[in-house]
Amino acid sequence: MRCNECGAENAPGSKFCTACGAAMEAPTGATGLAPLDTDVEHARREYEGAGGRISYRIDGTTLQVVTIELEAGEVIYSESGGMSWMSANVEMKTHSGGGIGKMLKRAVSGEALFVTDFYVNQGRGTIAFACEFPGKIIPFDLKQGESIIVQKDAFMCAEKSVDMDMHFRKRLGTGFFGGEGFIMQKISGPGLAFLEVDGEVVEYTLEPGQHLKVDTGHLAAMESTVDFDVTMVKGFRNILLGGEGLFLASVRGPGKVWLQTMPMSKLAQKIAHFMPQAKSTGAKGVNIDVGNLLGG
């Protein structure tokens, strides 16, 4: 890398010339973005991939973004429409991701019908995936044969070696009353996968027999060893006056569970409560409830 001021040769990626101290500029025609910079307070440490594995960095606090570096031979995929920005040398290939059966499974589990592969033919490319909702991005480095079960629509992107499939709970109670916990996704290794969850993340490691009862909307992910079922809330007063509904998710160890603090569904219900309600009248048009509009 040649200095424009004194002409001295410097190592690739140098920020300053070792001979004269002048600031170095990227060579004209460079297609990639600047190397990932982790010298910022809110950035998580960069994951340095090796041997055909991607490198990445997660930025942000409540609206995070994962920035991924690709080299030739490395492929990342996401549901169609998931990409936020990318360098000019990144190529795209949209496909069914395994045929009609896989497409239908993704549709049922809340994902798009098609998936898109991202790769570079030469050099180094940069691609970013941003959260669609205030929350966190969780990276999982899955080993061969290792799986996690996640809420539907949590999948963000993954290395090409990672398999994503639909996961049904087999018990009737879960099927009829599980709500958000009934249809989930199964993410299997080997490879890196990225999930987006709503709000903050709380992680529990459950020992064999340890038991948690969780509102199904707060269950973001769990290891495949965790047993999941749905139980009825006990007590007539609790059902009528408790405000928690009839059923709760029951998770039992061994294994890890990841809980989210602000499910999108609950936030939507809360916002809807404060929205002005349109009331129809005998006359044409609509009558807005002004008292509700003003919070009265």
ZIJO-V720748 format. One line per field, one symbol per residue. psi: psi as a letter, one per 40 degrees, with the letter a starting at -180 (. if undefined). burial: I if it has 24 or more other C-alpha atoms within 12 Angstrom, else O. A space follows every 10 residues. Layout:
psi=???
burial=???
This chain:
psi=hhhedeeihi ihehdihede eihiiiiheh diiiihhefi dehihhhhii feiiiiihii cegihhhhhh ihehhiiiih edidiiideh iihhaefead ddddddddee iidiihihii diahihiihi ieihaihhih ghihehiihi iiedhciiid ehhhiihihe idddddeebd edhaihhiii ihihihihai hhhhhhihei hihhhdeehd iiieehhhih iihihddddd edeeadiiih hhiiiiihii eghddddddd dddeihhhhi idiiaihhgd dddee.
burial=OIIOOOOOOO OOOOOIIOOO OOOIOOOOOO OIIOIIOOOO OOOIOIIOOO OOIIIIIIIO OOOIIIIIII IOOIIIIIII OIIOOIIOII IIOOOIIOOO OOIOIIIOII IIIIIIIIII OOOIIIIIII IIIIIIIIII IIOOOOIIII IIIIIIIIII IIIIIIIIIO OOOIOOIIII IIIIIIIIIO IIIIIIIIII IOOIOOOOOO OIIIIIIIII IIIIOIIIII IOOOOOOOOO OOOOIIIIII IIIOIIIIII IIIIOOOOOO OOOOOOOOOO OOOOOOOOOO OOOOOO
